[in-house]
Amino acid sequence: MAMNLRPLADRVVVEPSEEEQKTSTGLYLPDSAQERPSRGTVIAVGPGRRDDSGKRVAPDVKVGDKILYAKYSGTEVKVEDEEYLILREDDILGVIEK
């Protein structure tokens, strides 16, 4: 992937995961009825925010982490025909570990 997007401060670039488009009973949902994804993969991470003394606080996530984030957080962007989400590290609810 040749993405030319570098997040600043405590921002994280996420590639949203495709949500299931079929219900448990086998019905397919149209795009208008599907919920916005709340899971994704971290594609890029900013250097971290600065604390009150000016020191850089490293982010808790890294590139490749599978994360769960707040459903309506972040800003959707399109780069080279791919859709991404830029959100603050505070909007990340957790890292999915297997």
C-alpha positions in Angstrom: 0.0 0.0 0.0 1.4 3.4 -1.0 -0.6 5.8 1.2 0.6 9.4 1.3 -1.1 10.4 4.5 0.8 11.1 7.7 -1.4 11.7 10.8 -0.3 14.5 13.2 -0.2 14.5 17.1 -2.5 11.8 18.5 -4.4 11.1 15.3 -4.7 7.6 13.9 -5.6 6.5 10.3 -7.9 3.5 10.3 -9.1 1.3 7.4 -12.7 0.3 8.5 -13.5 -3.4 8.4 -16.4 -4.4 6.2 -19.4 -5.3 8.4 -21.5 -8.3 7.9 -24.0 -7.5 5.1 -26.3 -10.4 5.9 -28.5 -10.9 9.0 -28.3 -14.1 11.1 -31.5 -15.3 9.3 -29.9 -14.9 5.9 -31.4 -11.7 4.7 -29.1 -9.3 2.9 -29.1 -5.7 4.0 -29.2 -2.8 1.5 -26.4 -0.1 2.0 -28.9 2.3 3.4 -29.8 -0.1 6.3 -26.2 -1.0 7.2 -24.6 0.4 10.3 -21.4 2.3 10.2 -18.5 0.0 11.0 -16.9 0.3 14.4 -13.9 -2.0 13.8 -10.8 -1.5 11.7 -7.1 -1.8 11.2 -4.6 0.9 12.1 -2.8 2.0 8.9 -0.8 4.9 10.3 -0.2 6.5 13.7 0.9 10.0 14.6 3.8 10.7 16.9 1.6 11.3 19.9 0.2 14.2 21.8 2.1 16.5 24.0 1.5 16.7 27.8 1.4 19.9 29.9 5.2 20.0 30.1 5.6 19.7 26.4 6.9 16.1 26.4 5.6 13.8 23.7 3.3 11.0 24.9 3.6 7.9 22.7 0.4 6.4 21.4 -0.9 3.1 22.8 -1.7 1.6 19.3 0.6 0.7 16.5 0.3 0.0 12.7 -1.5 -3.3 12.1 -3.5 -3.3 15.4 -7.2 -4.4 15.0 -9.2 -1.9 17.0 -12.7 -1.1 18.1 -13.7 2.6 18.0 -16.6 4.8 18.8 -19.3 4.4 16.1 -19.7 8.0 15.0 -16.2 9.3 15.7 -13.5 10.5 13.4 -13.5 12.0 9.9 -13.9 10.0 6.7 -11.3 10.7 4.0 -10.7 9.2 0.6 -7.1 8.7 -0.5 -6.2 7.2 -3.9 -9.8 5.7 -4.2 -9.6 4.1 -0.8 -11.7 5.2 2.2 -10.1 5.7 5.6 -11.1 7.2 8.9 -8.9 9.6 10.8 -9.6 9.7 14.5 -8.1 10.7 17.8 -6.5 8.1 19.9 -9.1 8.9 22.6 -11.9 7.6 20.3 -10.3 4.2 20.3 -12.2 1.9 22.7 -9.8 -1.0 22.7 -7.4 -3.2 20.7 -8.8 -6.6 19.6 -6.4 -9.4 20.6 -6.7 -13.0 19.5 
